Amino acid sequence: MLSLQKIFGKDDKFFALLEASAESARNSVQALNRVLLAPAESTALAQFHAGKESDKKITEEIGRELVSTFATELER
C-alpha cells in the first residue's frame, strides 16, 4: 500500500489542505443535518452551501498544488 507521505512528499501543505477539506466536509454534513431537521430555516441551507463552496475551493487548491509539485519517477 502506498503511503500518503510518499505520494505527497514530505511537505506539510498537502496534509494541511487535506485536513481543511475534511473539516469543511464535516461542517457541511452538520449543516445538512440542520437543514433536514428544520427545512424551513434558510440559514442552515446557506451554511450548507457555504461549506460546499469552501470545500470546492480547497479541493481545487489541492489539485493545483499536486500538479505544480508532484514529481514522477522519470522526473527525478
All heavy atoms as a GROMACS GRO file, in nm:
protein
  588
    1MET      N    1   0.084  -0.117   0.000
    1MET     CA    2   0.000   0.000   0.000
    1MET      C    3   0.089   0.125   0.000
    1MET      O    4   0.188   0.130   0.069
    1MET     CB    5  -0.089  -0.001   0.124
    1MET     CG    6  -0.180   0.120   0.130
    1MET     SD    7  -0.286   0.121   0.274
    1MET     CE    8  -0.407   0.003   0.221
    2LEU      N    9   0.051   0.221  -0.080
    2LEU     CA   10   0.128   0.345  -0.090
    2LEU      C   11   0.102   0.434   0.031
    2LEU      O   12  -0.009   0.448   0.076
    2LEU     CB   13   0.090   0.420  -0.216
    2LEU     CG   14   0.128   0.355  -0.348
    2LEU    CD1   15   0.071   0.435  -0.464
    2LEU    CD2   16   0.277   0.342  -0.361
    3SER      N   17   0.206   0.493   0.078
    3SER     CA   18   0.196   0.587   0.189
    3SER      C   19   0.159   0.724   0.135
    3SER      O   20   0.207   0.765   0.029
    3SER     CB   21   0.330   0.593   0.262
    3SER     OG   22   0.332   0.702   0.349
    4LEU      N   23   0.073   0.798   0.207
    4LEU     CA   24   0.038   0.933   0.164
    4LEU      C   25   0.162   1.023   0.165
    4LEU      O   26   0.176   1.110   0.080
    4LEU     CB   27  -0.069   0.992   0.255
    4LEU     CG   28  -0.210   0.938   0.234
    4LEU    CD1   29  -0.306   1.000   0.334
    4LEU    CD2   30  -0.259   0.964   0.094
    5GLN      N   31   0.251   1.001   0.260
    5GLN     CA   32   0.373   1.082   0.263
    5GLN      C   33   0.458   1.056   0.139
    5GLN      O   34   0.521   1.147   0.088
    5GLN     CB   35   0.454   1.052   0.389
    5GLN     CG   36   0.394   1.113   0.512
    5GLN     CD   37   0.479   1.086   0.636
    5GLN    OE1   38   0.553   0.989   0.640
    5GLN    NE2   39   0.466   1.173   0.734
    6LYS      N   40   0.460   0.933   0.092
    6LYS     CA   41   0.539   0.902  -0.029
    6LYS      C   42   0.476   0.968  -0.151
    6LYS      O   43   0.546   1.020  -0.237
    6LYS     CB   44   0.546   0.750  -0.048
    6LYS     CG   45   0.634   0.710  -0.163
    6LYS     CD   46   0.648   0.559  -0.170
    6LYS     CE   47   0.739   0.520  -0.285
    6LYS     NZ   48   0.753   0.377  -0.297
    7ILE      N   49   0.343   0.968  -0.158
    7ILE     CA   50   0.275   1.028  -0.272
    7ILE      C   51   0.288   1.180  -0.270
    7ILE      O   52   0.320   1.242  -0.370
    7ILE     CB   53   0.125   0.988  -0.273
    7ILE    CG1   54   0.112   0.838  -0.300
    7ILE    CG2   55   0.048   1.067  -0.378
    7ILE    CD1   56  -0.028   0.786  -0.285
    8PHE      N   57   0.262   1.240  -0.155
    8PHE     CA   58   0.258   1.386  -0.146
    8PHE      C   59   0.392   1.449  -0.108
    8PHE      O   60   0.403   1.569  -0.100
    8PHE     CB   61   0.153   1.430  -0.045
    8PHE     CG   62   0.013   1.392  -0.084
    8PHE    CD1   63  -0.071   1.333   0.006
    8PHE    CD2   64  -0.034   1.418  -0.211
    8PHE    CE1   65  -0.200   1.299  -0.029
    8PHE    CE2   66  -0.162   1.384  -0.248
    8PHE     CZ   67  -0.246   1.325  -0.157
    9GLY      N   68   0.491   1.370  -0.082
    9GLY     CA   69   0.619   1.424  -0.039
    9GLY      C   70   0.616   1.454   0.110
    9GLY      O   71   0.524   1.417   0.181
   10LYS      N   72   0.716   1.522   0.157
   10LYS     CA   73   0.725   1.548   0.300
   10LYS      C   74   0.674   1.687   0.337
   10LYS      O   75   0.684   1.728   0.451
   10LYS     CB   76   0.869   1.531   0.346
   10LYS     CG   77   0.915   1.387   0.330
   10LYS     CD   78   1.053   1.366   0.382
   10LYS     CE   79   1.087   1.218   0.361
   10LYS     NZ   80   1.217   1.184   0.401
   11ASP      N   81   0.621   1.759   0.240
   11ASP     CA   82   0.571   1.893   0.265
   11ASP      C   83   0.436   1.885   0.337
   11ASP      O   84   0.348   1.809   0.298
   11ASP     CB   85   0.555   1.967   0.133
   11ASP     CG   86   0.544   2.116   0.153
   11ASP    OD1   87   0.543   2.162   0.268
   11ASP    OD2   88   0.538   2.187   0.051
   12ASP      N   89   0.421   1.964   0.442
   12ASP     CA   90   0.300   1.959   0.522
   12ASP      C   91   0.182   2.034   0.462
   12ASP      O   92   0.071   2.023   0.513
   12ASP     CB   93   0.328   2.014   0.663
   12ASP     CG   94   0.415   1.921   0.745
   12ASP    OD1   95   0.417   1.801   0.715
   12ASP    OD2   96   0.479   1.970   0.839
   13LYS      N   97   0.204   2.107   0.353
   13LYS     CA   98   0.094   2.185   0.297
   13LYS      C   99  -0.018   2.094   0.248
   13LYS      O  100  -0.135   2.129   0.259
   13LYS     CB  101   0.141   2.279   0.187
   13LYS     CG  102   0.194   2.211   0.063
   13LYS     CD  103   0.243   2.314  -0.037
   13LYS     CE  104   0.325   2.246  -0.144
   13LYS     NZ  105   0.390   2.341  -0.230
   14PHE      N  106   0.016   1.976   0.195
   14PHE     CA  107  -0.088   1.885   0.148
   14PHE      C  108  -0.171   1.832   0.264
   14PHE      O  109  -0.292   1.823   0.255
   14PHE     CB  110  -0.027   1.769   0.069
   14PHE     CG  111   0.032   1.811  -0.061
   14PHE    CD1  112   0.168   1.811  -0.079
   14PHE    CD2  113  -0.048   1.854  -0.165
   14PHE    CE1  114   0.224   1.851  -0.198
   14PHE    CE2  115   0.006   1.894  -0.285
   14PHE     CZ  116   0.143   1.892  -0.302
   15PHE      N  117  -0.105   1.799   0.373
   15PHE     CA  118  -0.177   1.749   0.488
   15PHE      C  119  -0.265   1.857   0.549
   15PHE      O  120  -0.377   1.830   0.592
   15PHE     CB  121  -0.081   1.691   0.591
   15PHE     CG  122  -0.010   1.569   0.539
   15PHE    CD1  123   0.123   1.574   0.507
   15PHE    CD2  124  -0.079   1.450   0.520
   15PHE    CE1  125   0.188   1.463   0.457
   15PHE    CE2  126  -0.016   1.338   0.469
   15PHE     CZ  127   0.119   1.345   0.438
   16ALA      N  128  -0.217   1.981   0.550
   16ALA     CA  129  -0.298   2.092   0.600
   16ALA      C  130  -0.421   2.112   0.511
   16ALA      O  131  -0.532   2.134   0.562
   16ALA     CB  132  -0.215   2.219   0.607
   17LEU      N  133  -0.402   2.102   0.380
   17LEU     CA  134  -0.514   2.117   0.288
   17LEU      C  135  -0.612   2.001   0.302
   17LEU      O  136  -0.734   2.021   0.298
   17LEU     CB  137  -0.465   2.126   0.144
   17LEU     CG  138  -0.397   2.257   0.105
   17LEU    CD1  139  -0.332   2.245  -0.032
   17LEU    CD2  140  -0.496   2.372   0.108
   18LEU      N  141  -0.561   1.879   0.318
   18LEU     CA  142  -0.649   1.764   0.336
   18LEU      C  143  -0.728   1.775   0.467
   18LEU      O  144  -0.847   1.743   0.472
   18LEU     CB  145  -0.568   1.634   0.332
   18LEU     CG  146  -0.512   1.595   0.197
   18LEU    CD1  147  -0.417   1.477   0.211
   18LEU    CD2  148  -0.623   1.563   0.099
   19GLU      N  149  -0.663   1.822   0.572
   19GLU     CA  150  -0.733   1.842   0.700
   19GLU      C  151  -0.839   1.950   0.686
   19GLU      O  152  -0.949   1.937   0.740
   19GLU     CB  153  -0.634   1.876   0.810
   19GLU     CG  154  -0.553   1.758   0.857
   19GLU     CD  155  -0.452   1.796   0.964
   19GLU    OE1  156  -0.441   1.915   0.999
   19GLU    OE2  157  -0.384   1.705   1.013
   20ALA      N  158  -0.807   2.058   0.616
   20ALA     CA  159  -0.904   2.166   0.596
   20ALA      C  160  -1.023   2.116   0.515
   20ALA      O  161  -1.138   2.150   0.544
   20ALA     CB  162  -0.837   2.284   0.525
   21SER      N  163  -0.996   2.033   0.416
   21SER     CA  164  -1.104   1.975   0.336
   21SER      C  165  -1.193   1.885   0.421
   21SER      O  166  -1.316   1.889   0.409
   21SER     CB  167  -1.046   1.897   0.218
   21SER     OG  168  -1.149   1.840   0.141
   22ALA      N  169  -1.132   1.804   0.506
   22ALA     CA  170  -1.209   1.715   0.592
   22ALA      C  171  -1.294   1.796   0.690
   22ALA      O  172  -1.412   1.763   0.714
   22ALA     CB  173  -1.116   1.621   0.668
   23GLU      N  174  -1.237   1.902   0.745
   23GLU     CA  175  -1.312   1.986   0.839
   23GLU      C  176  -1.428   2.056   0.768
   23GLU      O  177  -1.539   2.066   0.821
   23GLU     CB  178  -1.219   2.089   0.903
   23GLU     CG  179  -1.286   2.176   1.006
   23GLU     CD  180  -1.334   2.102   1.129
   23GLU    OE1  181  -1.277   1.996   1.162
   23GLU    OE2  182  -1.431   2.149   1.192
   24SER      N  183  -1.404   2.102   0.647
   24SER     CA  184  -1.509   2.165   0.568
   24SER      C  185  -1.621   2.066   0.537
   24SER      O  186  -1.739   2.100   0.545
   24SER     CB  187  -1.451   2.222   0.440
   24SER     OG  188  -1.551   2.281   0.362
   25ALA      N  189  -1.585   1.945   0.502
   25ALA     CA  190  -1.685   1.840   0.475
   25ALA      C  191  -1.765   1.810   0.600
   25ALA      O  192  -1.888   1.792   0.595
   25ALA     CB  193  -1.617   1.715   0.422
   26ARG      N  194  -1.698   1.804   0.714
   26ARG     CA  195  -1.766   1.779   0.841
   26ARG      C  196  -1.867   1.890   0.871
   26ARG      O  197  -1.981   1.862   0.909
   26ARG     CB  198  -1.663   1.769   0.954
   26ARG     CG  199  -1.720   1.743   1.089
   26ARG     CD  200  -1.606   1.733   1.194
   26ARG     NE  201  -1.656   1.744   1.326
   26ARG     CZ  202  -1.674   1.859   1.393
   26ARG    NH1  203  -1.642   1.973   1.337
   26ARG    NH2  204  -1.724   1.860   1.514
   27ASN      N  205  -1.826   2.014   0.852
   27ASN     CA  206  -1.916   2.127   0.875
   27ASN      C  207  -2.034   2.124   0.779
   27ASN      O  208  -2.147   2.156   0.818
   27ASN     CB  209  -1.840   2.259   0.862
   27ASN     CG  210  -1.741   2.279   0.974
   27ASN    OD1  211  -1.751   2.219   1.080
   27ASN    ND2  212  -1.642   2.363   0.950
   28SER      N  213  -2.009   2.084   0.656
   28SER     CA  214  -2.115   2.075   0.558
   28SER      C  215  -2.217   1.968   0.595
   28SER      O  216  -2.338   1.989   0.582
   28SER     CB  217  -2.056   2.046   0.420
   28SER     OG  218  -2.154   2.046   0.321
   29VAL      N  219  -2.170   1.855   0.645
   29VAL     CA  220  -2.260   1.748   0.688
   29VAL      C  221  -2.343   1.793   0.808
   29VAL      O  222  -2.464   1.767   0.815
   29VAL     CB  223  -2.182   1.620   0.720
   29VAL    CG1  224  -2.269   1.518   0.791
   29VAL    CG2  225  -2.125   1.560   0.592
   30GLN      N  226  -2.281   1.865   0.900
   30GLN     CA  227  -2.355   1.916   1.016
   30GLN      C  228  -2.463   2.016   0.971
   30GLN      O  229  -2.575   2.014   1.022
   30GLN     CB  230  -2.260   1.981   1.115
   30GLN     CG  231  -2.174   1.881   1.188
   30GLN     CD  232  -2.070   1.946   1.278
   30GLN    OE1  233  -2.036   2.063   1.261
   30GLN    NE2  234  -2.019   1.870   1.374
   31ALA      N  235  -2.429   2.101   0.875
   31ALA     CA  236  -2.527   2.196   0.822
   31ALA      C  237  -2.640   2.122   0.750
   31ALA      O  238  -2.757   2.160   0.763
   31ALA     CB  239  -2.460   2.295   0.729
   32LEU      N  240  -2.608   2.017   0.677
   32LEU     CA  241  -2.710   1.937   0.610
   32LEU      C  242  -2.804   1.874   0.712
   32LEU      O  243  -2.925   1.871   0.692
   32LEU     CB  244  -2.646   1.830   0.522
   32LEU     CG  245  -2.743   1.738   0.448
   32LEU    CD1  246  -2.834   1.818   0.355
   32LEU    CD2  247  -2.667   1.632   0.371
   33ASN      N  248  -2.749   1.825   0.822
   33ASN     CA  249  -2.835   1.771   0.928
   33ASN      C  250  -2.930   1.877   0.982
   33ASN      O  251  -3.048   1.848   1.006
   33ASN     CB  252  -2.750   1.715   1.043
   33ASN     CG  253  -2.695   1.578   1.012
   33ASN    OD1  254  -2.751   1.506   0.931
   33ASN    ND2  255  -2.585   1.543   1.076
   34ARG      N  256  -2.881   2.000   0.998
   34ARG     CA  257  -2.968   2.108   1.045
   34ARG      C  258  -3.077   2.139   0.942
   34ARG      O  259  -3.191   2.167   0.978
   34ARG     CB  260  -2.886   2.233   1.078
   34ARG     CG  261  -2.803   2.219   1.204
   34ARG     CD  262  -2.743   2.352   1.249
   34ARG     NE  263  -2.646   2.405   1.154
   34ARG     CZ  264  -2.517   2.373   1.152
   34ARG    NH1  265  -2.467   2.287   1.240
   34ARG    NH2  266  -2.436   2.428   1.063
   35VAL      N  267  -3.042   2.133   0.814
   35VAL     CA  268  -3.141   2.156   0.708
   35VAL      C  269  -3.249   2.048   0.713
   35VAL      O  270  -3.368   2.077   0.702
   35VAL     CB  271  -3.075   2.157   0.568
   35VAL    CG1  272  -3.179   2.152   0.457
   35VAL    CG2  273  -2.987   2.280   0.552
   36LEU      N  274  -3.208   1.924   0.732
   36LEU     CA  275  -3.305   1.814   0.734
   36LEU      C  276  -3.394   1.819   0.857
   36LEU      O  277  -3.510   1.779   0.851
   36LEU     CB  278  -3.232   1.680   0.725
   36LEU     CG  279  -3.158   1.655   0.593
   36LEU    CD1  280  -3.079   1.524   0.601
   36LEU    CD2  281  -3.254   1.654   0.476
   37LEU      N  282  -3.340   1.869   0.968
   37LEU     CA  283  -3.420   1.879   1.091
   37LEU      C  284  -3.516   1.998   1.087
   37LEU      O  285  -3.624   1.992   1.146
   37LEU     CB  286  -3.328   1.890   1.213
   37LEU     CG  287  -3.248   1.763   1.246
   37LEU    CD1  288  -3.150   1.791   1.359
   37LEU    CD2  289  -3.342   1.648   1.281
   38ALA      N  290  -3.476   2.105   1.021
   38ALA     CA  291  -3.560   2.225   1.013
   38ALA      C  292  -3.556   2.279   0.870
   38ALA      O  293  -3.484   2.374   0.840
   38ALA     CB  294  -3.511   2.331   1.111
   39PRO      N  295  -3.634   2.217   0.779
   39PRO     CA  296  -3.627   2.255   0.637
   39PRO      C  297  -3.666   2.401   0.609
   39PRO      O  298  -3.621   2.458   0.511
   39PRO     CB  299  -3.727   2.161   0.569
   39PRO     CG  300  -3.758   2.055   0.668
   39PRO     CD  301  -3.726   2.108   0.803
   40ALA      N  302  -3.747   2.460   0.694
   40ALA     CA  303  -3.791   2.598   0.670
   40ALA      C  304  -3.683   2.701   0.704
   40ALA      O  305  -3.692   2.817   0.662
   40ALA     CB  306  -3.916   2.627   0.751
   41GLU      N  307  -3.581   2.660   0.776
   41GLU     CA  308  -3.476   2.753   0.817
   41GLU      C  309  -3.377   2.775   0.703
   41GLU      O  310  -3.304   2.685   0.664
   41GLU     CB  311  -3.404   2.698   0.940
   41GLU     CG  312  -3.309   2.795   1.004
   41GLU     CD  313  -3.243   2.738   1.127
   41GLU    OE1  314  -3.308   2.662   1.199
   41GLU    OE2  315  -3.125   2.770   1.147
   42SER      N  316  -3.373   2.897   0.650
   42SER     CA  317  -3.288   2.925   0.535
   42SER      C  318  -3.141   2.943   0.572
   42SER      O  319  -3.053   2.926   0.489
   42SER     CB  320  -3.338   3.048   0.460
   42SER     OG  321  -3.329   3.162   0.544
   43THR      N  322  -3.111   2.977   0.698
   43THR     CA  323  -2.971   2.997   0.737
   43THR      C  324  -2.895   2.865   0.732
   43THR      O  325  -2.777   2.864   0.696
   43THR     CB  326  -2.959   3.059   0.876
   43THR    OG1  327  -3.026   2.975   0.970
   43THR    CG2  328  -3.020   3.197   0.882
   44ALA      N  329  -2.960   2.755   0.768
   44ALA     CA  330  -2.893   2.625   0.764
   44ALA      C  331  -2.859   2.587   0.620
   44ALA      O  332  -2.753   2.532   0.593
   44ALA     CB  333  -2.979   2.517   0.829
   45LEU      N  334  -2.949   2.618   0.529
   45LEU     CA  335  -2.924   2.588   0.388
   45LEU      C  336  -2.808   2.674   0.335
   45LEU      O  337  -2.723   2.625   0.260
   45LEU     CB  338  -3.050   2.612   0.305
   45LEU     CG  339  -3.044   2.572   0.159
   45LEU    CD1  340  -3.010   2.423   0.145
   45LEU    CD2  341  -3.174   2.603   0.089
   46ALA      N  342  -2.803   2.798   0.377
   46ALA     CA  343  -2.692   2.886   0.336
   46ALA      C  344  -2.560   2.836   0.392
   46ALA      O  345  -2.457   2.840   0.323
   46ALA     CB  346  -2.719   3.029   0.382
   47GLN      N  347  -2.560   2.787   0.516
   47GLN     CA  348  -2.439   2.731   0.576
   47GLN      C  349  -2.395   2.606   0.501
   47GLN      O  350  -2.275   2.585   0.479
   47GLN     CB  351  -2.462   2.699   0.723
   47GLN     CG  352  -2.476   2.820   0.810
   47GLN     CD  353  -2.518   2.782   0.952
   47GLN    OE1  354  -2.563   2.671   0.977
   47GLN    NE2  355  -2.503   2.876   1.044
   48PHE      N  356  -2.491   2.523   0.462
   48PHE     CA  357  -2.459   2.402   0.386
   48PHE      C  358  -2.394   2.440   0.253
   48PHE      O  359  -2.291   2.384   0.214
   48PHE     CB  360  -2.585   2.320   0.364
   48PHE     CG  361  -2.566   2.202   0.272
   48PHE    CD1  362  -2.488   2.094   0.312
   48PHE    CD2  363  -2.626   2.199   0.148
   48PHE    CE1  364  -2.468   1.986   0.228
   48PHE    CE2  365  -2.607   2.090   0.064
   48PHE     CZ  366  -2.529   1.984   0.104
   49HIS      N  367  -2.452   2.536   0.184
   49HIS     CA  368  -2.397   2.579   0.055
   49HIS      C  369  -2.258   2.641   0.072
   49HIS      O  370  -2.168   2.615  -0.008
   49HIS     CB  371  -2.492   2.678  -0.012
   49HIS     CG  372  -2.445   2.722  -0.147
   49HIS    ND1  373  -2.441   2.638  -0.255
   49HIS    CD2  374  -2.397   2.841  -0.190
   49HIS    CE1  375  -2.393   2.703  -0.359
   49HIS    NE2  376  -2.365   2.827  -0.321
   50ALA      N  377  -2.240   2.721   0.176
   50ALA     CA  378  -2.109   2.782   0.200
   50ALA      C  379  -2.003   2.676   0.228
   50ALA      O  380  -1.890   2.688   0.183
   50ALA     CB  381  -2.118   2.880   0.317
   51GLY      N  382  -2.040   2.572   0.302
   51GLY     CA  383  -1.948   2.462   0.329
   51GLY      C  384  -1.907   2.390   0.203
   51GLY      O  385  -1.790   2.354   0.185
   52LYS      N  386  -2.004   2.367   0.114
   52LYS     CA  387  -1.973   2.302  -0.013
   52LYS      C  388  -1.878   2.386  -0.097
   52LYS      O  389  -1.784   2.335  -0.157
   52LYS     CB  390  -2.102   2.277  -0.092
   52LYS     CG  391  -2.182   2.159  -0.046
   52LYS     CD  392  -2.308   2.137  -0.128
   52LYS     CE  393  -2.294   2.179  -0.269
   52LYS     NZ  394  -2.409   2.160  -0.354
   53GLU      N  395  -1.904   2.517  -0.102
   53GLU     CA  396  -1.818   2.606  -0.180
   53GLU      C  397  -1.677   2.613  -0.122
   53GLU      O  398  -1.579   2.614  -0.195
   53GLU     CB  399  -1.880   2.746  -0.187
   53GLU     CG  400  -2.004   2.754  -0.273
   53GLU     CD  401  -1.977   2.714  -0.417
   53GLU    OE1  402  -1.877   2.762  -0.475
   53GLU    OE2  403  -2.056   2.636  -0.473
   54SER      N  404  -1.667   2.614   0.010
   54SER     CA  405  -1.538   2.617   0.076
   54SER      C  406  -1.458   2.491   0.042
   54SER      O  407  -1.340   2.498   0.008
   54SER     CB  408  -1.556   2.629   0.227
   54SER     OG  409  -1.434   2.613   0.294
   55ASP      N  410  -1.524   2.376   0.050
   55ASP     CA  411  -1.456   2.251   0.019
   55ASP      C  412  -1.416   2.245  -0.128
   55ASP      O  413  -1.309   2.194  -0.162
   55ASP     CB  414  -1.543   2.132   0.055
   55ASP     CG  415  -1.469   2.001   0.040
   55ASP    OD1  416  -1.359   1.989   0.099
   55ASP    OD2  417  -1.518   1.913  -0.031
   56LYS      N  418  -1.498   2.300  -0.214
   56LYS     CA  419  -1.466   2.303  -0.357
   56LYS      C  420  -1.338   2.383  -0.382
   56LYS      O  421  -1.250   2.341  -0.459
   56LYS     CB  422  -1.582   2.364  -0.435
   56LYS     CG  423  -1.566   2.361  -0.584
   56LYS     CD  424  -1.690   2.416  -0.652
   56LYS     CE  425  -1.674   2.417  -0.801
   56LYS     NZ  426  -1.794   2.470  -0.867
   57LYS      N  427  -1.323   2.498  -0.316
   57LYS     CA  428  -1.204   2.580  -0.332
   57LYS      C  429  -1.080   2.508  -0.279
   57LYS      O  430  -0.973   2.511  -0.340
   57LYS     CB  431  -1.221   2.713  -0.260
   57LYS     CG  432  -1.320   2.805  -0.328
   57LYS     CD  433  -1.339   2.932  -0.250
   57LYS     CE  434  -1.446   3.017  -0.317
   57LYS     NZ  435  -1.474   3.139  -0.241
   58ILE      N  436  -1.094   2.441  -0.166
   58ILE     CA  437  -0.981   2.367  -0.108
   58ILE      C  438  -0.941   2.252  -0.200
   58ILE      O  439  -0.822   2.230  -0.224
   58ILE     CB  440  -1.016   2.315   0.033
   58ILE    CG1  441  -1.034   2.432   0.130
   58ILE    CG2  442  -0.909   2.221   0.085
   58ILE    CD1  443  -1.096   2.394   0.263
   59THR      N  444  -1.038   2.183  -0.255
   59THR     CA  445  -1.010   2.072  -0.347
   59THR      C  446  -0.938   2.122  -0.472
   59THR      O  447  -0.844   2.058  -0.520
   59THR     CB  448  -1.141   2.000  -0.385
   59THR    OG1  449  -1.203   1.952  -0.265
   59THR    CG2  450  -1.115   1.883  -0.478
   60GLU      N  451  -0.981   2.237  -0.523
   60GLU     CA  452  -0.912   2.294  -0.639
   60GLU      C  453  -0.769   2.331  -0.605
   60GLU      O  454  -0.677   2.311  -0.685
   60GLU     CB  455  -0.988   2.417  -0.689
   60GLU     CG  456  -1.120   2.385  -0.756
   60GLU     CD  457  -1.202   2.508  -0.788
   60GLU    OE1  458  -1.161   2.621  -0.752
   60GLU    OE2  459  -1.309   2.492  -0.850
   61GLU      N  460  -0.747   2.384  -0.484
   61GLU     CA  461  -0.611   2.419  -0.443
   61GLU      C  462  -0.524   2.295  -0.428
   61GLU      O  463  -0.407   2.295  -0.467
   61GLU     CB  464  -0.614   2.496  -0.311
   61GLU     CG  465  -0.480   2.551  -0.271
   61GLU     CD  466  -0.485   2.640  -0.149
   61GLU    OE1  467  -0.594   2.679  -0.106
   61GLU    OE2  468  -0.376   2.668  -0.095
   62ILE      N  469  -0.581   2.187  -0.375
   62ILE     CA  470  -0.507   2.061  -0.366
   62ILE      C  471  -0.465   2.015  -0.505
   62ILE      O  472  -0.350   1.976  -0.527
   62ILE     CB  473  -0.590   1.952  -0.295
   62ILE    CG1  474  -0.608   1.985  -0.147
   62ILE    CG2  475  -0.526   1.814  -0.312
   62ILE    CD1  476  -0.707   1.895  -0.075
   63GLY      N  477  -0.557   2.023  -0.600
   63GLY     CA  478  -0.525   1.984  -0.737
   63GLY      C  479  -0.415   2.068  -0.798
   63GLY      O  480  -0.323   2.016  -0.862
   64ARG      N  481  -0.421   2.200  -0.777
   64ARG     CA  482  -0.316   2.289  -0.829
   64ARG      C  483  -0.181   2.256  -0.767
   64ARG      O  484  -0.079   2.251  -0.836
   64ARG     CB  485  -0.351   2.435  -0.802
   64ARG     CG  486  -0.451   2.494  -0.898
   64ARG     CD  487  -0.458   2.645  -0.884
   64ARG     NE  488  -0.488   2.689  -0.749
   64ARG     CZ  489  -0.611   2.707  -0.699
   64ARG    NH1  490  -0.715   2.681  -0.775
   64ARG    NH2  491  -0.629   2.749  -0.576
   65GLU      N  492  -0.180   2.234  -0.636
   65GLU     CA  493  -0.054   2.203  -0.568
   65GLU      C  494   0.003   2.070  -0.615
   65GLU      O  495   0.124   2.056  -0.632
   65GLU     CB  496  -0.074   2.201  -0.416
   65GLU     CG  497  -0.100   2.337  -0.356
   65GLU     CD  498   0.019   2.430  -0.368
   65GLU    OE1  499   0.135   2.384  -0.365
   65GLU    OE2  500  -0.004   2.551  -0.381
   66LEU      N  501  -0.084   1.972  -0.636
   66LEU     CA  502  -0.035   1.842  -0.684
   66LEU      C  503   0.026   1.854  -0.822
   66LEU      O  504   0.131   1.795  -0.850
   66LEU     CB  505  -0.149   1.739  -0.686
   66LEU     CG  506  -0.188   1.680  -0.552
   66LEU    CD1  507  -0.312   1.593  -0.568
   66LEU    CD2  508  -0.074   1.600  -0.493
   67VAL      N  509  -0.039   1.930  -0.908
   67VAL     CA  510   0.013   1.946  -1.044
   67VAL      C  511   0.146   2.021  -1.042
   67VAL      O  512   0.238   1.986  -1.116
   67VAL     CB  513  -0.090   2.021  -1.132
   67VAL    CG1  514  -0.029   2.065  -1.264
   67VAL    CG2  515  -0.210   1.932  -1.157
   68SER      N  516   0.159   2.121  -0.956
   68SER     CA  517   0.280   2.202  -0.959
   68SER      C  518   0.397   2.142  -0.881
   68SER      O  519   0.512   2.176  -0.907
   68SER     CB  520   0.251   2.342  -0.905
   68SER     OG  521   0.218   2.336  -0.768
   69THR      N  522   0.371   2.049  -0.789
   69THR     CA  523   0.482   1.998  -0.708
   69THR      C  524   0.505   1.849  -0.720
   69THR      O  525   0.606   1.800  -0.671
   69THR     CB  526   0.460   2.029  -0.558
   69THR    OG1  527   0.341   1.965  -0.514
   69THR    CG2  528   0.450   2.177  -0.534
   70PHE      N  529   0.415   1.776  -0.783
   70PHE     CA  530   0.430   1.631  -0.790
   70PHE      C  531   0.540   1.596  -0.888
   70PHE      O  532   0.546   1.644  -1.000
   70PHE     CB  533   0.298   1.568  -0.834
   70PHE     CG  534   0.300   1.418  -0.832
   70PHE    CD1  535   0.301   1.351  -0.712
   70PHE    CD2  536   0.304   1.346  -0.949
   70PHE    CE1  537   0.303   1.212  -0.708
   70PHE    CE2  538   0.306   1.208  -0.946
   70PHE     CZ  539   0.306   1.141  -0.826
   71ALA      N  540   0.631   1.512  -0.844
   71ALA     CA  541   0.742   1.468  -0.930
   71ALA      C  542   0.732   1.317  -0.952
   71ALA      O  543   0.722   1.240  -0.857
   71ALA     CB  544   0.876   1.500  -0.865
   72THR      N  545   0.732   1.277  -1.076
   72THR     CA  546   0.724   1.134  -1.106
   72THR      C  547   0.864   1.074  -1.098
   72THR      O  548   0.964   1.144  -1.089
   72THR     CB  549   0.668   1.109  -1.246
   72THR    OG1  550   0.758   1.165  -1.342
   72THR    CG2  551   0.531   1.170  -1.262
   73GLU      N  552   0.872   0.946  -1.104
   73GLU     CA  553   1.000   0.877  -1.100
   73GLU      C  554   1.087   0.919  -1.219
   73GLU      O  555   1.210   0.929  -1.206
   73GLU     CB  556   0.979   0.725  -1.102
   73GLU     CG  557   0.912   0.671  -0.978
   73GLU     CD  558   0.997   0.690  -0.852
   73GLU    OE1  559   1.120   0.677  -0.860
   73GLU    OE2  560   0.940   0.721  -0.747
   74LEU      N  561   1.028   0.943  -1.334
   74LEU     CA  562   1.106   0.983  -1.452
   74LEU      C  563   1.166   1.123  -1.434
   74LEU      O  564   1.276   1.150  -1.480
   74LEU     CB  565   1.017   0.982  -1.577
   74LEU     CG  566   0.973   0.845  -1.623
   74LEU    CD1  567   0.877   0.858  -1.742
   74LEU    CD2  568   1.093   0.761  -1.663
   75GLU      N  569   1.094   1.212  -1.367
   75GLU     CA  570   1.144   1.348  -1.347
   75GLU      C  571   1.261   1.350  -1.248
   75GLU      O  572   1.346   1.436  -1.255
   75GLU     CB  573   1.033   1.439  -1.297
   75GLU     CG  574   0.927   1.465  -1.401
   75GLU     CD  575   0.810   1.542  -1.345
   75GLU    OE1  576   0.780   1.526  -1.225
   75GLU    OE2  577   0.750   1.618  -1.422
   76ARG      N  578   1.264   1.257  -1.155
   76ARG     CA  579   1.371   1.254  -1.057
   76ARG      C  580   1.498   1.210  -1.126
   76ARG      O  581   1.604   1.246  -1.104
   76ARG     CB  582   1.337   1.159  -0.944
   76ARG     CG  583   1.225   1.214  -0.860
   76ARG     CD  584   1.197   1.120  -0.747
   76ARG     NE  585   1.074   1.164  -0.683
   76ARG     CZ  586   1.001   1.089  -0.608
   76ARG    NH1  587   1.033   0.964  -0.584
   76ARG    NH2  588   0.891   1.135  -0.554
   0.00000   0.00000   0.00000
